Amino acid sequence: MTFLLACDTSAGRIDQACSSNSDCASNELCATGLCEGGIGSCIERPSTCEDVENPVCGCDGRTYQAECFASREGVRLATNQACICEDNGGCVDDQFCALDDSCGNPGTCLPRPESCDPSDTQEVCGCDGVTYPNECNAFQSASRVSALDACDCATNDDCGQSQFCNAITCDGPGRCEERPAGCPPEGPTVTGCDGVRYDSACVSAALGVRVRPDS
């Protein structure tokens, strides 16, 4: 297929028209603004990128740290945000479906950490019901985090009569904690995972109800 040259007068250069990266030089990217089809121009891939966090979703289904990192790999952008996923099956192999405040809701594909700090000994409970040495290890295993402690319950029924199953999510496993015997008269109101508004997190805990993460 033969393409005409695209003239970019504002930049003072003439770019090679293209429909895919195969129409460009090895150090160039075919920028069309679409994942499939369309006619664009060959632009030079960046050789280095600033270490900034502005996640974007590439047309290859991978979340990149920023647009520059996608362009460096010769990948067009699908969206200007991290790739959306329902579960790990919606992400490429070395990424996982992450969301801070839920085990079951849709999330975003993020890279699994390559290494973790061994000095981090804050155990966490993964949404898969496994206790991990720290949050990083959970992410390495492609698990979201449900509680900032070891797993020992799924519901209040797994805990003692004076306890409840608490977590930072509404729908994942957690840790048995004592229900407060009394609460201060005042405190910032919160919304429980049952949808009820409580006078404070203490009151919610006393009734055995987790607090919504976005409360």
Buried (B, 14 or more C-beta within 10 A) or exposed (E): EEEEEBEEEEEEEEBBBBBEBEBBEEEBBBBBEBBEEBBBBBBEBBEEBEEEEBBBBBBBBBBBBBBBBBBBEBBBBBBEEBBBBEEBEBBBEEBBBBBEBBBBEEBBBBBBBEEBEEEEEEBBBBBBBBBBBBBBBBBBEBBBBBBBBEBBBBEBEBBEEEBBBBBBBBBBBBBBBEBBEEBEEEBEEBBBBEEEEBBBBBBBBBBBBBBBBEB
